[in-house]
Amino acid sequence: LSASPLGTTVMRMTAFDADDSSTDNALLRYNILKQTPTKPSPNMFYIDPEKGDIVTVVSPVLLDRETMETPKYELVIEAKDMGGLDVGLTGTATATILIDDKNDHPPEFTKKEFQATVKEGVTGVIVNLTVGDRDDPATGAWRAVYTIINGNPGQSFEIHTNPQTNEGMLSVVKPLDYEISAFHTLLIKVENEDPLIPDIAYGPSSTATVQITVEDVNEGPVFHPNPMTVTKQENIPVGSVVLTVNATDPDTLQHQTIRYSVYKDPAGWLEIHPTNGTIGTTAILDRESPYVQNNIYTALFLAIDSGNPPATGTGTLHITLEDVNDNVPSLYPTLAKVCEDAKDLRVVVLGASDKDLHPNTDPFKFELSKQSGPEKLWRITKLNNTHAQVILLQNLKKANYNIPISVTDSGKPPLTNNTELKLQVCSCKKSKMDCSATDALHISITLVFLSLFSLFCKSFP
């Protein structure tokens, strides 16, 4: 009912009389006997004597919920038969009228200008904007809605309503940069969730400015790019330049200097010049190292400025290592056993592996050194690119034998591993194999060593 116009119908009272409705005995008339409270006027309401309609009889200015002592009125209503004559019988009832709220008061800022200070790089609430609103706090006529209408082109700020206090919580949502702007001015407006009644409008007090000062913070240097990537051949000479890093300090107004240092270098392969940022090798880079993952070696470096206190930035370096043929192939197994009276003289299948990548690995070349004596005792036959078969050419006496074998990879230049396969000829009876060496070493073949080319020498056709 708040601010309702003169003559607004509030409610209808209806009384019942058991007398004959066609006679005056049931002809009812209504009257207000008492109004509680009596302020701001003792006659706030009128009741139609015949219909029982209760209507307002004061101007909307007096029917203002915010100026009343209480928003509730109680009316004692009399109903009298005999058309309201003094001889009529009466009955009374109480009508309770609640003055509900209408949005007839706009929210108003408690001051025209608010101040806030925030450090660059920080996010969160920086100031609470306070407003007053005389409407009912339990309604949308009181609850505030805030909007930033100017000064926020980068969307660095947001404002939300505190549901308990109705204050506007102004937050930084994108970190501010002192070097770009040390001051910001925002224009904020406040409205209600519910619209104002037609005769009321938002005025100048429903807007306020917020002056924001950004404080300078010593920011750490920034590497460009980050991460940094470079490709190098493994085994480059010690002292080779890998990369010269580039880090800049965001604190351009302070003119600081930058010094570099190694932060994490798992294998201990690198160093960095403290002033010019040149990264060099202090050891041989090895693609086959356990510190290398998927051909990539990762190290971290620091850039430290001269601020007080100093600030630090971290840069990541990924070195992709290209393969060089620097690993000889290895042979497995290194031990084989055979019965001295075996019918199957295929002793063992040998395999070879190489830590390098293609084309520096298989196909492998398997060879036996020249066998001395009038007759050859064994031979080796290639099965595929990575495996070969060792075959005895005759049964041998129980003893231990060393078979010299060389395996060569396909790199340029190729690398050869000269090794020996230990062969134990055992006595076998009733499925039991006895390999105890009762005899001395029966034969040891001298290996004819093949040339092992140096890693960096040139291959000739």
LINVENGI-V964659 format. One record per backbone hydrogen bond with DSSP energy under -1.0 kcal/mol. NH is the residue of the N-H (numbers start at 1). CO is the residue of the C=O. E is the energy in kcal/mol with one decimal. If there is no record, write none. Layout:
nh->[NH NH]
co->[CO CO]
e->[E E]
This chain:
nh->[2 3 4 7 8 10 11 13 23 26 27 29 30 31 33 34 36 46 48 52 54 55 56 57 63 64 67 73 74 75 76 77 78 79 80 81 82 83 84 85 88 91 93 95 97 99 100 104 108 109 110 114 116 118 120 121 122 124 126 127 129 132 139 142 143 145 147 149 150 155 158 160 162 166 168 169 170 171 172 173 174 181 184 186 187 188 189 190 191 193 194 197 200 206 207 208 209 210 211 212 213 214 215 222 224 228 230 232 234 235 239 240 242 243 245 248 252 254 259 260 261 263 264 268 271 273 277 279 280 281 282 289 292 293 296 297 299 300 301 302 303 304 305 313 315 317 318 319 320 321 322 326 330 332 336 338 340 342 347 347 348 350 351 352 353 360 364 365 367 369 379 381 383 384 388 389 390 391 392 393 401 402 403 405 406 407 408 409 410 417 419 421 422 423 424 425 426 427 429 432 434 438 442 445]
co->[100 63 1 56 5 54 54 52 20 23 24 80 49 78 76 76 74 55 53 48 11 46 8 44 59 62 64 97 36 95 34 93 31 91 29 89 24 27 81 82 85 79 77 75 73 71 98 102 132 205 130 209 211 213 215 176 119 172 170 170 168 108 136 139 139 191 189 187 187 152 171 169 167 162 129 160 127 158 124 156 156 177 212 210 150 208 147 206 145 143 140 103 197 203 204 188 112 186 114 184 116 182 118 248 246 316 318 320 322 285 281 237 279 279 277 222 250 251 304 274 302 300 300 265 280 278 273 243 271 240 269 286 289 296 293 319 317 264 315 261 313 259 311 303 301 299 228 297 230 295 232 324 353 351 422 424 426 339 345 390 390 388 332 386 330 357 385 408 406 404 391 389 387 387 350 381 348 379 345 377 423 443 421 419 367 417 365 415 361 407 405 403 334 401 336 399 338 434 432 429 427 436 400 402]
e->[-1.6 -3.6 -2.5 -1.7 -1.3 -3.8 -1.0 -2.9 -1.8 -1.6 -1.3 -2.0 -1.9 -2.1 -3.1 -1.1 -2.4 -2.5 -2.8 -2.3 -3.5 -3.1 -1.8 -2.3 -1.5 -1.7 -1.5 -3.1 -3.2 -3.1 -2.4 -3.6 -3.5 -3.3 -2.6 -2.4 -2.0 -2.8 -1.3 -1.4 -2.1 -2.1 -2.2 -3.3 -3.4 -4.0 -1.0 -2.6 -2.6 -3.2 -2.2 -2.6 -2.3 -2.4 -2.4 -1.4 -1.6 -2.3 -3.0 -1.2 -3.1 -2.8 -2.0 -1.5 -1.6 -3.0 -2.4 -2.7 -1.1 -1.4 -2.1 -1.7 -3.1 -2.8 -2.8 -3.5 -2.5 -3.3 -2.6 -3.1 -1.4 -2.4 -2.2 -2.3 -2.0 -3.2 -2.7 -2.5 -2.3 -1.6 -2.0 -2.1 -2.1 -1.9 -1.6 -2.3 -2.5 -2.4 -3.0 -3.2 -2.5 -3.1 -2.6 -3.1 -2.9 -3.5 -2.1 -2.5 -2.5 -2.0 -1.5 -1.6 -3.1 -1.2 -2.6 -2.4 -2.5 -1.6 -2.4 -2.2 -1.8 -2.5 -1.8 -1.6 -2.0 -2.3 -1.5 -3.7 -2.2 -1.8 -3.6 -1.7 -1.8 -2.4 -1.8 -2.8 -2.2 -2.6 -2.7 -3.0 -2.5 -3.1 -2.5 -2.6 -2.8 -3.2 -3.2 -3.2 -2.9 -2.9 -2.6 -1.9 -2.8 -2.3 -2.7 -2.4 -2.7 -1.7 -1.2 -1.7 -1.1 -3.3 -3.3 -2.0 -1.9 -3.0 -3.0 -2.5 -2.3 -1.2 -2.4 -2.8 -2.6 -1.8 -2.5 -3.7 -2.8 -2.8 -3.1 -3.0 -3.2 -1.1 -3.0 -2.8 -2.7 -2.0 -2.1 -2.3 -2.5 -2.8 -3.0 -2.8 -2.7 -3.4 -2.9 -3.0 -3.0 -2.4 -2.3 -1.7 -3.3 -1.7 -1.0 -1.0]
